[in-house]
Amino acid sequence: MVTAGDYERCVFRGLTRYHHILDPRTGYPARSGLIAATVLASESLAADILSTALLVLGLEAGIALLGAAAPVRAVLVTSDLRVHLSRDLRDRYRRAPGLPRERYF
């Protein structure tokens, strides 16, 4: 299991937060709407690559990529704190009070 997120390694310049995961299309920190992507896979290298790619791609393109990848499970968190989970994780997730309802893909 590996998580990529934009919330730990970052720097503020004024009111703007810049994180360490760069979008190769722009050369700037990814602004995909995802703030965290956790991937559970049989190999940690695959999970690491996928979690970073998901954070760059965003929710919709990320879900499409997961559909094409080898069997993996994922938890994706958007900037509005919505949690999106692989359907097979339904029985393993408990929502914290006050968070929006989770969604499954």
C-alpha positions in Angstrom: 0.0 0.0 0.0 1.3 3.4 -1.0 -0.1 6.9 -0.6 0.7 10.0 -2.7 -0.5 13.2 -1.3 0.0 17.0 -1.8 -0.3 17.9 1.9 3.0 17.0 3.6 5.8 18.2 1.3 4.9 21.7 0.4 5.8 25.3 0.7 3.7 28.5 0.9 4.4 31.6 -1.2 1.9 34.1 0.0 -1.4 32.4 0.1 -0.5 29.8 -2.5 0.6 26.3 -1.5 3.0 24.5 -3.8 3.6 20.8 -3.4 6.2 18.3 -4.6 4.2 16.3 -7.2 4.7 17.8 -10.6 2.5 17.5 -13.6 4.9 16.6 -16.4 2.5 18.3 -18.9 3.0 21.7 -17.2 6.1 21.4 -15.1 4.1 22.8 -12.2 2.6 21.1 -9.1 -0.4 19.0 -10.1 -3.8 20.6 -9.7 -6.1 17.7 -10.5 -8.6 18.1 -7.7 -7.1 15.1 -5.8 -5.2 15.7 -2.6 -4.5 12.0 -1.9 -4.4 8.7 -3.7 -3.8 5.4 -1.9 -3.2 2.3 -3.9 -3.2 -1.3 -2.7 -1.3 -3.6 -5.1 0.7 -6.8 -5.0 3.9 -4.9 -5.6 4.8 -1.6 -3.8 6.6 -0.2 -6.9 3.4 -0.6 -8.9 1.4 1.0 -6.1 3.9 3.9 -5.9 3.7 4.6 -9.6 0.0 4.4 -9.7 -0.6 6.6 -6.7 1.5 9.4 -8.1 -0.1 9.0 -11.6 -3.6 9.2 -10.0 -2.7 12.4 -8.2 -1.6 14.0 -11.4 -4.5 12.7 -13.6 -7.4 13.5 -11.3 -10.5 11.6 -10.3 -12.1 10.7 -13.7 -9.0 9.9 -15.6 -7.5 8.2 -12.6 -10.6 5.9 -12.3 -10.2 5.1 -16.0 -6.5 4.2 -15.5 -7.4 2.0 -12.6 -9.9 0.1 -14.8 -7.1 -0.6 -17.2 -4.5 -1.6 -14.6 -3.9 -5.0 -13.1 -6.2 -5.8 -10.2 -5.6 -3.0 -7.6 -7.7 -1.3 -4.9 -7.6 2.5 -4.4 -8.8 5.3 -2.1 -9.0 8.7 -3.7 -9.6 11.9 -1.8 -10.7 15.1 -3.6 -10.0 18.6 -2.4 -13.6 18.9 -1.0 -12.7 15.9 1.2 -14.9 13.4 -0.6 -13.6 9.9 -0.4 -13.8 7.6 -3.5 -13.1 3.9 -3.0 -12.8 0.8 -5.0 -16.1 -1.2 -4.5 -14.3 -4.1 -2.9 -13.2 -1.7 0.0 -16.8 -1.0 0.9 -16.8 -3.1 4.1 -13.4 -1.8 5.2 -14.1 1.9 5.3 -15.7 3.9 8.1 -16.4 7.5 7.6 -15.3 10.0 10.2 -18.1 12.2 11.6 -18.7 15.4 9.6 -17.1 14.1 6.3 -19.2 13.9 3.1 -20.6 10.5 2.2 -18.1 8.2 0.4 -18.5 7.2 -3.2 -17.5 3.9 -4.9 -16.1 3.1 -8.3 
